[in-house]
Amino acid sequence: MDISTTARVTTHKAPRTIGRTVRAYIALTKPRVLELLLVTTVPVMILAEGGLPNLWLVLATVIGGSMSAGSAAAFNMYLDRDIDAHMQRTVNRPLVTGEVSPRGALTFAWALAVLSTVWLWLTTNWLAAVLSAGAIFFYVVIYTMILKRRTEQNIVWGGIAGCFPVLIGWTAVTGSLAWPPVILFALVFLWTPPHYWPLSMKYKHQYEDVDVPMLGATRSGSQVGLQVILYAWATVACSLLLVPVADMGLVYTVSALVFGGWFIYESHRLYNRAVRGTEPRPMRVFHASITYLTLLFVAIAIDPLLPF
């Protein structure tokens, strides 16, 4: 498919304003993704501290992490602007509509990458800064440039970039790594495929149109559903490893079992509906996965603050 000859062009008759330009650049950072950044960073800092960490350190880490994630997202939009123009869910992104120029987006992405690294180095420590730069590199080079358009396993290995916030949060507090953040890194790694593959099922035909081999676009619903089940079970099993390793209490243990059981149930429900040939409703699992991860990390934040 020759994307260049069929790209959609959206023109804007409304005059450019500072507010509109600012909103366009903010959109480049994928603000919804930044919400998950907060969910996985701050609780890990509380766990690392064994209580409430210094609030300035939390703020500094969140600011640096947000700039880092925003940089990776802006690079991603710059590199994927050709296929974004052909997918309904991405056709209104700033580079497609012309709200932001490719040069402007690239400059913005590099600026955030440099600022986030320097900021974290100055306000936290060198290890957190290096991990932040590594996350940007992994998402932009390994996932977007190498894996995304070449293999249906793209989101499995490319999703590693989304695991870095737990390491950054921990090292910002302790200055070193340990087994608890490694387990949480693995948890987010295992969670990413069953989170994203249902979304790729929903937009199967759009991924087919732009030749991006997401698993939901290359395999049948039952095959995808089975993979979602396997990864969901692995995610929940990994979450339980944190109990003995980090000496987690009753709140986290019960939360991991209850919320994990619900996540597994929704995964099986997707598979069973696909096998029966009925509408699998993949977005139900997609939203459930977000809720699951959010509630689990809320439990991680609460558990160290309680005596049981």
NORDA-V219689 format. One record per backbone hydrogen bond with DSSP energy under -0.5 kcal/mol. NH is the residue of the N-H (numbers start at 1). CO is the residue of the C=O. Records with the same first field share a line. If there is no record, write none. Layout:
NH=CO ; CO
//
This chain:
3=1
5=2
6=2 ; 3
7=3
8=85
10=96
11=9
21=17
22=18
23=19
24=20
25=21
26=22
27=23
28=24
29=25 ; 26
30=27
33=30
34=30
35=31
36=32
37=33
38=34
39=35
40=36
41=37
42=38
45=41
46=42
47=43
48=44
49=45
50=46
51=46
53=51
58=54
59=55
60=56
61=57
62=58
63=59
64=60
65=61
66=62
67=63
68=64
69=65
70=66
71=67
72=68
73=69
74=70
75=71
76=72
77=73
78=74
79=75
80=76
81=78
84=80
85=81
86=83
87=84
90=87
91=87
93=90
96=93
97=93
98=94
99=94
100=94
105=101
106=102
107=103
108=104
109=105
110=106
111=107
112=108
113=109
114=110
115=111
116=112
117=113
118=114
119=115
120=116
121=117
122=118
123=119
124=120
125=120
129=125
130=126
131=127
132=128
133=129
134=130
135=131
136=132
137=133
138=134
139=135
140=136
141=137
142=137
143=138
144=139
145=140
146=141
147=142
148=143
150=147
151=147
154=151
156=153
157=153
158=154
159=155
160=157
161=158
162=159
163=160
164=160 ; 161
166=163
167=163 ; 164
168=164
169=165
170=166
171=167
172=168
173=169 ; 170
174=170
175=171
182=178
183=179
184=180
185=181
186=182
187=183
188=184
189=185
190=186
191=187
192=188
193=189
194=190
195=191
196=192
197=193
200=196
201=197
202=198
203=199
204=201
207=203
208=204
209=205
210=206
211=208
212=207
213=211
214=212
215=152
217=214
218=214 ; 215
219=215
224=220
225=221
226=222
227=223
228=224
229=225
230=226
231=227
232=228
233=229
234=230
235=231
236=232
237=233
238=234
239=235
240=236
241=237 ; 238
242=238 ; 239
243=240
244=240
245=241
246=242
248=242 ; 243
250=308
253=249
254=250
255=251
256=252
257=253
258=254
259=255
260=255 ; 256
261=257
262=258
263=259
264=260
265=261
266=262
267=263
268=264
269=265
270=266
271=267
272=268
273=269
274=270
275=271
276=272
277=273 ; 274
278=273
284=281
285=281 ; 282
286=282
287=283
288=284
289=285
290=286
291=287
292=288
293=289
294=290
295=291
296=292
297=293
298=294
299=295
300=296
301=297
302=298
303=299
304=300
305=302
306=303
//
